[in-house]
Amino acid sequence: MLGLIISIIVIGLIAGFIARAVVPGKQHMSILMTIVLGIVGSFIGGFLGFLIFGQDAADGFFQPAGIIGSIIGAIIALIVYTQVAGRSASARRR
């Protein structure tokens, strides 16, 4: 159990870091938020993998993905986050 938690944190950190490097612009995120971004990206990648390939239906609709799926999901999550955060910041300036 402890090994699973540590591996989820490490994969989340790697996926979040790569997503932040790929997406243009400056993201003001801490290391903890980068890990959370990677973990959320892993579940987004697992969800997309389920939708596209229709496999692992026994594992459920939301499931963790591998490192590639985690990176793709983290990129999607970061793009959505920056768009939402950008809109809310511009709304506060008005």
C-alpha positions, -999 to 999 in steps of 0.1 A, spaced: 0 0 0 28 24 9 46 16 -24 14 24 -43 11 58 -27 47 67 -33 45 56 -69 14 77 -75 31 107 -60 63 102 -81 43 96 -113 22 127 -105 53 148 -100 69 136 -132 37 141 -153 29 175 -137 64 187 -143 64 176 -179 30 192 -185 42 225 -170 73 223 -193 52 217 -224 23 242 -219 35 277 -228 32 305 -203 41 309 -166 21 288 -141 23 299 -105 21 264 -88 39 249 -59 54 214 -59 23 201 -42 1 215 -68 23 201 -95 19 166 -79 -19 171 -77 -19 182 -114 -1 150 -123 -25 128 -103 -55 145 -117 -39 141 -152 -35 104 -145 -72 100 -139 -81 121 -170 -57 100 -190 -73 68 -177 -108 82 -185 -98 91 -220 -82 57 -225 -114 40 -214 -134 62 -238 -111 57 -267 -102 20 -263 -131 8 -243 -109 -16 -223 -106 -22 -186 -143 -17 -180 -141 -39 -150 -118 -13 -133 -145 13 -136 -150 46 -154 -123 65 -136 -89 47 -133 -53 57 -132 -33 57 -164 3 50 -173 29 77 -176 21 87 -211 -17 89 -203 -8 108 -172 12 134 -191 -15 138 -217 -41 142 -190 -20 166 -171 -15 188 -202 -53 188 -207 -59 197 -170 -32 224 -171 -47 240 -202 -81 240 -187 -67 254 -154 -49 283 -171 -79 292 -192 -102 293 -161 -76 311 -139 -70 336 -167 -107 344 -170 -112 348 -133 -82 371 -130 -95 393 -159 -129 394 -143 -114 407 -110 -96 435 -128 -129 450 -141 
